[in-house]
Amino acid sequence: MQETVRQLLTRNIRALHSFICTKGDTAMKAGKNACAGQQSERQHRFFIVPGRIVTERSFWLFVITMVTAFLLTTLILSFESFRHKIMDARREHYQAVCWNLDRESAAALAGTACVETSGQVLCGPVVEKSGQQILPQAPDDDYYRLAQVEWQKGRAPESAGEAALTQETLQALGQPSARIGDRIRFPQGQELTLCGIACQPEREESLPVYLTWEGLRKFSKNPEAYAVFFRFQEGMAEDEQMLRHAAANLSRRQSGGTVSVSEAFVTALATDLLVPGTVMCTGIVLLLALYYLAVSLLFFNTL
């Protein structure tokens, strides 16, 4: 009797096990077929783009690739622009300036053996307007290069009736929305034609009004003094300490005039390009990793 019961239990357990396995296999096959159907549907789903028809995967691959390429290009160009700006400031920007010189002293300083290149500026009397000091000045061509003056609009003045100003100067004169060709009225009553809107990396104490030498003599009857913007000979200003030492020595030798260093040049000299370079490399690695992750999820479903 016990043997019979044991055989019946064994037979029922085996039948139940066979039933469960059969149902499980059927469910697994149904699941695989459903996934295959979904993948097939996804592969055959399409988008219409200008000029052609593409599958959904191809479309998203194109979008992901273009976005990644755009971000990589923006990152690299931003770093290169920053690097070029710093290197240009180190190579081209004036290192020091000497103010309040007469014509002979300015010429003598420009010809000093320790000066590699220089630009001279004839300065008129300071004009007060809206609590700001406005300095009319007539630079030579070398000054525009050494001061790295950039023209947002227009150009440098070429005739006595033209003037170039910065946006801050226009704001102080009460004409912030002035355009090229407009007439600019100054506190003394003169009117000049706006020929350029300039910007420069180093903010000076006085707001500049750029004129020609002839225009400055008409604007200010008695131009007061010269300023000389210059770079030292190679090897005299390789770091900030050497630059300030050279400027101090030159200032002691000058009869009249005050020598001061360019803070824009000092900032460029002290800027370490290693940090932004490391940030750029890290950004590139992260973008490539995200691109691989997106492609993996799109094509292989490995994650």
C-alpha beads as a LAMMPS data file, in Angstrom:
LAMMPS data file: protein, C-alpha beads

303 atoms
302 bonds

1 atom types
1 bond types

-500.0 500.0 xlo xhi
-500.0 500.0 ylo yhi
-500.0 500.0 zlo zhi

Masses

1 110.0

Atoms # bond

1 1 1 0.000 0.000 0.000
2 1 1 2.796 2.416 0.902
3 1 1 4.629 1.536 -2.302
4 1 1 1.540 2.324 -4.357
5 1 1 1.082 5.734 -2.687
6 1 1 4.776 6.507 -3.267
7 1 1 4.493 5.685 -6.972
8 1 1 1.380 7.850 -7.340
9 1 1 3.131 10.822 -5.647
10 1 1 6.210 10.398 -7.790
11 1 1 4.097 10.248 -10.958
12 1 1 2.137 13.380 -10.000
13 1 1 5.310 15.358 -9.129
14 1 1 6.868 14.452 -12.458
15 1 1 3.697 15.454 -14.324
16 1 1 3.595 18.785 -12.475
17 1 1 7.285 19.436 -13.196
18 1 1 6.762 18.647 -16.876
19 1 1 3.778 20.986 -17.024
20 1 1 5.688 23.870 -15.377
21 1 1 8.696 23.426 -17.676
22 1 1 6.476 23.355 -20.749
23 1 1 4.641 26.518 -19.721
24 1 1 7.943 28.265 -18.855
25 1 1 9.458 27.422 -22.230
26 1 1 6.328 28.673 -23.959
27 1 1 6.457 31.956 -22.009
28 1 1 10.141 32.437 -22.758
29 1 1 9.590 31.825 -26.453
30 1 1 6.678 34.232 -26.448
31 1 1 8.843 36.860 -24.724
32 1 1 11.661 36.394 -27.220
33 1 1 9.245 36.627 -30.119
34 1 1 7.770 39.832 -28.647
35 1 1 11.230 41.389 -28.232
36 1 1 12.181 40.350 -31.730
37 1 1 8.945 41.880 -32.986
38 1 1 9.654 45.120 -31.167
39 1 1 13.214 45.244 -32.486
40 1 1 11.985 44.485 -35.969
41 1 1 9.360 47.210 -35.639
42 1 1 12.002 49.653 -34.388
43 1 1 14.333 48.769 -37.223
44 1 1 11.584 49.266 -39.792
45 1 1 10.251 52.455 -38.228
46 1 1 11.554 55.376 -40.250
47 1 1 11.884 59.122 -40.309
48 1 1 11.691 61.377 -43.310
49 1 1 14.569 63.861 -43.419
50 1 1 15.360 66.233 -46.290
51 1 1 16.297 64.156 -49.308
52 1 1 16.072 60.633 -47.839
53 1 1 14.272 58.159 -45.559
54 1 1 16.233 56.695 -42.623
55 1 1 15.520 54.217 -39.847
56 1 1 14.959 55.369 -36.297
57 1 1 18.335 54.058 -35.142
58 1 1 20.176 55.781 -37.975
59 1 1 18.357 59.021 -37.228
60 1 1 19.260 59.009 -33.536
61 1 1 22.835 57.957 -34.290
62 1 1 23.133 60.974 -36.593
63 1 1 21.683 63.305 -33.916
64 1 1 23.955 61.966 -31.155
65 1 1 27.029 62.162 -33.394
66 1 1 26.318 65.739 -34.489
67 1 1 25.651 66.951 -30.938
68 1 1 28.849 65.306 -29.684
69 1 1 30.880 66.766 -32.555
70 1 1 29.425 70.236 -31.892
71 1 1 30.263 70.076 -28.173
72 1 1 33.784 68.801 -28.847
73 1 1 34.417 71.543 -31.410
74 1 1 33.072 74.243 -29.069
75 1 1 35.238 72.992 -26.205
76 1 1 38.428 72.873 -28.284
77 1 1 37.830 76.247 -29.971
78 1 1 37.087 77.912 -26.623
79 1 1 40.365 76.686 -25.187
80 1 1 42.306 77.686 -28.308
81 1 1 40.759 81.160 -28.279
82 1 1 41.696 81.605 -24.618
83 1 1 45.232 80.291 -25.220
84 1 1 45.805 82.570 -28.226
85 1 1 44.539 85.572 -26.263
86 1 1 46.983 84.880 -23.422
87 1 1 49.917 84.178 -25.746
88 1 1 49.214 87.297 -27.830
89 1 1 49.145 89.390 -24.656
90 1 1 52.495 87.956 -23.594
91 1 1 54.102 88.548 -27.001
92 1 1 52.472 91.799 -28.169
93 1 1 50.905 93.780 -25.303
94 1 1 52.885 96.695 -23.893
95 1 1 54.697 95.884 -20.654
96 1 1 54.956 99.366 -19.154
97 1 1 53.933 102.962 -19.766
98 1 1 55.560 106.281 -18.882
99 1 1 53.217 109.257 -18.487
100 1 1 53.678 113.045 -18.406
101 1 1 56.703 113.401 -20.679
102 1 1 57.621 116.284 -22.919
103 1 1 58.320 115.638 -26.577
104 1 1 62.110 115.336 -26.189
105 1 1 61.875 112.997 -23.188
106 1 1 59.366 110.795 -25.007
107 1 1 61.669 110.510 -28.014
108 1 1 64.640 109.765 -25.738
109 1 1 62.723 107.023 -23.891
110 1 1 61.598 105.412 -27.144
111 1 1 65.242 105.283 -28.251
112 1 1 66.565 103.836 -24.978
113 1 1 68.594 100.640 -25.346
114 1 1 66.379 98.748 -22.892
115 1 1 63.234 99.435 -24.949
116 1 1 62.484 96.978 -27.744
117 1 1 59.410 98.658 -29.259
118 1 1 57.201 101.576 -28.264
119 1 1 54.179 103.642 -29.184
120 1 1 53.687 107.325 -28.381
121 1 1 50.468 109.079 -27.416
122 1 1 49.978 112.850 -27.286
123 1 1 47.508 113.624 -24.477
124 1 1 45.279 116.652 -24.016
125 1 1 43.824 118.033 -20.769
126 1 1 41.370 115.803 -18.918
127 1 1 37.681 116.653 -19.359
128 1 1 35.149 116.021 -16.572
129 1 1 31.728 114.627 -17.511
130 1 1 29.178 112.697 -15.404
131 1 1 31.758 112.183 -12.680
132 1 1 34.175 110.553 -15.137
133 1 1 37.517 111.756 -16.435
134 1 1 37.695 111.782 -20.230
135 1 1 41.160 111.969 -21.779
136 1 1 41.480 113.123 -25.407
137 1 1 44.555 111.530 -26.948
138 1 1 46.262 111.098 -30.306
139 1 1 48.044 107.710 -30.513
140 1 1 50.382 106.564 -33.258
141 1 1 49.823 103.271 -35.078
142 1 1 52.203 101.367 -32.793
143 1 1 50.065 102.239 -29.780
144 1 1 46.982 100.521 -31.224
145 1 1 49.057 97.370 -31.731
146 1 1 50.785 97.426 -28.337
147 1 1 47.570 98.197 -26.435
148 1 1 45.777 95.503 -28.475
149 1 1 42.894 97.838 -29.194
150 1 1 40.053 95.952 -30.876
151 1 1 37.372 97.614 -32.926
152 1 1 33.858 96.513 -32.091
153 1 1 32.687 98.733 -34.922
154 1 1 34.398 101.083 -37.337
155 1 1 38.087 102.048 -37.305
156 1 1 40.669 104.475 -35.951
157 1 1 40.276 108.189 -36.838
158 1 1 41.892 109.330 -40.077
159 1 1 40.955 113.016 -40.217
160 1 1 40.716 115.937 -37.816
161 1 1 36.908 115.778 -37.707
162 1 1 36.714 112.134 -36.593
163 1 1 36.920 110.497 -33.179
164 1 1 36.906 106.918 -31.903
165 1 1 35.580 106.186 -28.423
166 1 1 34.930 103.243 -26.144
167 1 1 31.418 102.274 -25.106
168 1 1 32.172 103.547 -21.587
169 1 1 33.143 106.953 -22.999
170 1 1 29.907 107.134 -24.981
171 1 1 27.997 106.252 -21.811
172 1 1 29.712 109.038 -19.871
173 1 1 28.890 111.534 -22.649
174 1 1 25.229 110.528 -22.505
175 1 1 25.159 108.929 -25.974
176 1 1 25.365 105.158 -25.320
177 1 1 23.332 104.277 -28.434
178 1 1 25.442 106.353 -30.858
179 1 1 26.263 104.702 -34.188
180 1 1 29.091 105.062 -36.656
181 1 1 28.658 108.369 -38.516
182 1 1 26.734 110.085 -35.687
183 1 1 27.895 113.434 -34.359
184 1 1 29.276 113.272 -30.803
185 1 1 29.039 116.405 -28.681
186 1 1 31.707 117.044 -26.033
187 1 1 31.493 119.211 -22.886
188 1 1 33.529 122.054 -24.432
189 1 1 30.969 122.285 -27.228
190 1 1 32.953 120.556 -29.989
191 1 1 31.234 118.041 -32.227
192 1 1 33.080 115.217 -33.955
193 1 1 31.976 112.333 -36.183
194 1 1 32.078 108.908 -34.560
195 1 1 34.274 106.680 -36.748
196 1 1 34.900 103.729 -34.417
197 1 1 33.932 102.050 -31.138
198 1 1 36.971 100.494 -29.486
199 1 1 37.665 98.114 -26.647
200 1 1 40.983 97.201 -25.090
201 1 1 42.021 94.585 -22.529
202 1 1 43.322 97.070 -19.945
203 1 1 41.006 99.643 -18.388
204 1 1 42.736 102.975 -17.869
205 1 1 41.924 105.492 -15.162
206 1 1 40.591 107.979 -17.722
207 1 1 38.124 107.176 -20.498
208 1 1 39.852 107.596 -23.884
209 1 1 38.835 109.675 -26.873
210 1 1 41.034 108.714 -29.824
211 1 1 41.829 111.516 -32.280
212 1 1 44.395 112.268 -34.941
213 1 1 47.307 114.538 -33.947
214 1 1 45.810 117.356 -35.979
215 1 1 42.379 116.696 -34.490
216 1 1 43.776 116.783 -30.931
217 1 1 45.425 120.164 -31.512
218 1 1 42.065 121.526 -32.644
219 1 1 40.215 119.791 -29.827
220 1 1 42.678 120.916 -27.122
221 1 1 44.512 124.129 -27.868
222 1 1 47.449 123.164 -25.670
223 1 1 48.078 119.402 -25.601
224 1 1 49.767 118.756 -22.297
225 1 1 52.123 115.787 -22.442
226 1 1 53.238 112.606 -24.102
227 1 1 52.892 109.033 -22.914
228 1 1 55.109 106.203 -24.152
229 1 1 53.832 102.609 -24.126
230 1 1 56.667 100.133 -24.580
231 1 1 58.062 96.638 -24.270
232 1 1 61.461 95.926 -22.740
233 1 1 64.216 94.123 -24.575
234 1 1 63.988 90.324 -24.521
235 1 1 65.186 88.822 -21.249
236 1 1 64.414 91.874 -19.101
237 1 1 60.804 90.955 -18.218
238 1 1 60.484 87.180 -18.250
239 1 1 58.467 87.189 -15.034
240 1 1 56.621 89.744 -12.923
241 1 1 59.517 90.353 -10.537
242 1 1 61.937 91.124 -13.384
243 1 1 59.334 93.368 -15.048
244 1 1 58.731 95.464 -11.927
245 1 1 62.474 95.687 -11.257
246 1 1 63.142 96.938 -14.806
247 1 1 60.284 99.465 -14.550
248 1 1 61.574 100.755 -11.187
249 1 1 65.110 101.188 -12.535
250 1 1 63.841 103.009 -15.614
251 1 1 61.632 105.253 -13.474
252 1 1 64.625 106.282 -11.344
253 1 1 66.614 107.181 -14.473
254 1 1 63.783 109.213 -16.015
255 1 1 63.797 112.988 -15.560
256 1 1 60.084 113.568 -15.181
257 1 1 57.357 111.120 -15.975
258 1 1 56.075 108.119 -14.053
259 1 1 56.677 104.535 -15.162
260 1 1 54.068 101.904 -14.307
261 1 1 53.670 98.297 -15.426
262 1 1 50.731 96.956 -17.419
263 1 1 48.421 94.910 -15.222
264 1 1 46.952 93.216 -18.302
265 1 1 50.430 91.978 -19.243
266 1 1 51.130 90.878 -15.660
267 1 1 47.864 88.924 -15.594
268 1 1 48.696 87.197 -18.875
269 1 1 52.193 86.432 -17.624
270 1 1 50.838 84.824 -14.445
271 1 1 48.088 82.812 -16.154
272 1 1 48.794 79.072 -16.067
273 1 1 47.480 77.324 -19.181
274 1 1 47.803 73.899 -17.532
275 1 1 44.518 74.226 -15.639
276 1 1 42.277 75.137 -18.614
277 1 1 44.137 72.509 -20.686
278 1 1 43.351 69.855 -18.070
279 1 1 39.703 70.966 -17.987
280 1 1 39.512 70.664 -21.779
281 1 1 41.015 67.147 -21.790
282 1 1 38.649 66.044 -19.009
283 1 1 35.691 67.434 -20.942
284 1 1 36.749 65.564 -24.098
285 1 1 37.031 62.261 -22.197
286 1 1 33.599 62.760 -20.590
287 1 1 31.967 63.613 -23.919
288 1 1 33.452 60.532 -25.601
289 1 1 32.333 58.350 -22.690
290 1 1 28.786 59.718 -22.922
291 1 1 28.824 59.159 -26.689
292 1 1 29.842 55.497 -26.203
293 1 1 27.130 55.073 -23.558
294 1 1 24.453 56.525 -25.824
295 1 1 25.465 54.359 -28.794
296 1 1 25.559 51.259 -26.589
297 1 1 22.033 51.906 -25.323
298 1 1 20.815 52.613 -28.841
299 1 1 22.274 49.582 -30.651
300 1 1 23.278 46.902 -28.206
301 1 1 21.105 47.406 -25.101
302 1 1 24.088 46.320 -23.041
303 1 1 23.182 48.510 -20.085

Bonds

1 1 1 2
2 1 2 3
3 1 3 4
4 1 4 5
5 1 5 6
6 1 6 7
7 1 7 8
8 1 8 9
9 1 9 10
10 1 10 11
11 1 11 12
12 1 12 13
13 1 13 14
14 1 14 15
15 1 15 16
16 1 16 17
17 1 17 18
18 1 18 19
19 1 19 20
20 1 20 21
21 1 21 22
22 1 22 23
23 1 23 24
24 1 24 25
25 1 25 26
26 1 26 27
27 1 27 28
28 1 28 29
29 1 29 30
30 1 30 31
31 1 31 32
32 1 32 33
33 1 33 34
34 1 34 35
35 1 35 36
36 1 36 37
37 1 37 38
38 1 38 39
39 1 39 40
40 1 40 41
41 1 41 42
42 1 42 43
43 1 43 44
44 1 44 45
45 1 45 46
46 1 46 47
47 1 47 48
48 1 48 49
49 1 49 50
50 1 50 51
51 1 51 52
52 1 52 53
53 1 53 54
54 1 54 55
55 1 55 56
56 1 56 57
57 1 57 58
58 1 58 59
59 1 59 60
60 1 60 61
61 1 61 62
62 1 62 63
63 1 63 64
64 1 64 65
65 1 65 66
66 1 66 67
67 1 67 68
68 1 68 69
69 1 69 70
70 1 70 71
71 1 71 72
72 1 72 73
73 1 73 74
74 1 74 75
75 1 75 76
76 1 76 77
77 1 77 78
78 1 78 79
79 1 79 80
80 1 80 81
81 1 81 82
82 1 82 83
83 1 83 84
84 1 84 85
85 1 85 86
86 1 86 87
87 1 87 88
88 1 88 89
89 1 89 90
90 1 90 91
91 1 91 92
92 1 92 93
93 1 93 94
94 1 94 95
95 1 95 96
96 1 96 97
97 1 97 98
98 1 98 99
99 1 99 100
100 1 100 101
101 1 101 102
102 1 102 103
103 1 103 104
104 1 104 105
105 1 105 106
106 1 106 107
107 1 107 108
108 1 108 109
109 1 109 110
110 1 110 111
111 1 111 112
112 1 112 113
113 1 113 114
114 1 114 115
115 1 115 116
116 1 116 117
117 1 117 118
118 1 118 119
119 1 119 120
120 1 120 121
121 1 121 122
122 1 122 123
123 1 123 124
124 1 124 125
125 1 125 126
126 1 126 127
127 1 127 128
128 1 128 129
129 1 129 130
130 1 130 131
131 1 131 132
132 1 132 133
133 1 133 134
134 1 134 135
135 1 135 136
136 1 136 137
137 1 137 138
138 1 138 139
139 1 139 140
140 1 140 141
141 1 141 142
142 1 142 143
143 1 143 144
144 1 144 145
145 1 145 146
146 1 146 147
147 1 147 148
148 1 148 149
149 1 149 150
150 1 150 151
151 1 151 152
152 1 152 153
153 1 153 154
154 1 154 155
155 1 155 156
156 1 156 157
157 1 157 158
158 1 158 159
159 1 159 160
160 1 160 161
161 1 161 162
162 1 162 163
163 1 163 164
164 1 164 165
165 1 165 166
166 1 166 167
167 1 167 168
168 1 168 169
169 1 169 170
170 1 170 171
171 1 171 172
172 1 172 173
173 1 173 174
174 1 174 175
175 1 175 176
176 1 176 177
177 1 177 178
178 1 178 179
179 1 179 180
180 1 180 181
181 1 181 182
182 1 182 183
183 1 183 184
184 1 184 185
185 1 185 186
186 1 186 187
187 1 187 188
188 1 188 189
189 1 189 190
190 1 190 191
191 1 191 192
192 1 192 193
193 1 193 194
194 1 194 195
195 1 195 196
196 1 196 197
197 1 197 198
198 1 198 199
199 1 199 200
200 1 200 201
201 1 201 202
202 1 202 203
203 1 203 204
204 1 204 205
205 1 205 206
206 1 206 207
207 1 207 208
208 1 208 209
209 1 209 210
210 1 210 211
211 1 211 212
212 1 212 213
213 1 213 214
214 1 214 215
215 1 215 216
216 1 216 217
217 1 217 218
218 1 218 219
219 1 219 220
220 1 220 221
221 1 221 222
222 1 222 223
223 1 223 224
224 1 224 225
225 1 225 226
226 1 226 227
227 1 227 228
228 1 228 229
229 1 229 230
230 1 230 231
231 1 231 232
232 1 232 233
233 1 233 234
234 1 234 235
235 1 235 236
236 1 236 237
237 1 237 238
238 1 238 239
239 1 239 240
240 1 240 241
241 1 241 242
242 1 242 243
243 1 243 244
244 1 244 245
245 1 245 246
246 1 246 247
247 1 247 248
248 1 248 249
249 1 249 250
250 1 250 251
251 1 251 252
252 1 252 253
253 1 253 254
254 1 254 255
255 1 255 256
256 1 256 257
257 1 257 258
258 1 258 259
259 1 259 260
260 1 260 261
261 1 261 262
262 1 262 263
263 1 263 264
264 1 264 265
265 1 265 266
266 1 266 267
267 1 267 268
268 1 268 269
269 1 269 270
270 1 270 271
271 1 271 272
272 1 272 273
273 1 273 274
274 1 274 275
275 1 275 276
276 1 276 277
277 1 277 278
278 1 278 279
279 1 279 280
280 1 280 281
281 1 281 282
282 1 282 283
283 1 283 284
284 1 284 285
285 1 285 286
286 1 286 287
287 1 287 288
288 1 288 289
289 1 289 290
290 1 290 291
291 1 291 292
292 1 292 293
293 1 293 294
294 1 294 295
295 1 295 296
296 1 296 297
297 1 297 298
298 1 298 299
299 1 299 300
300 1 300 301
301 1 301 302
302 1 302 303
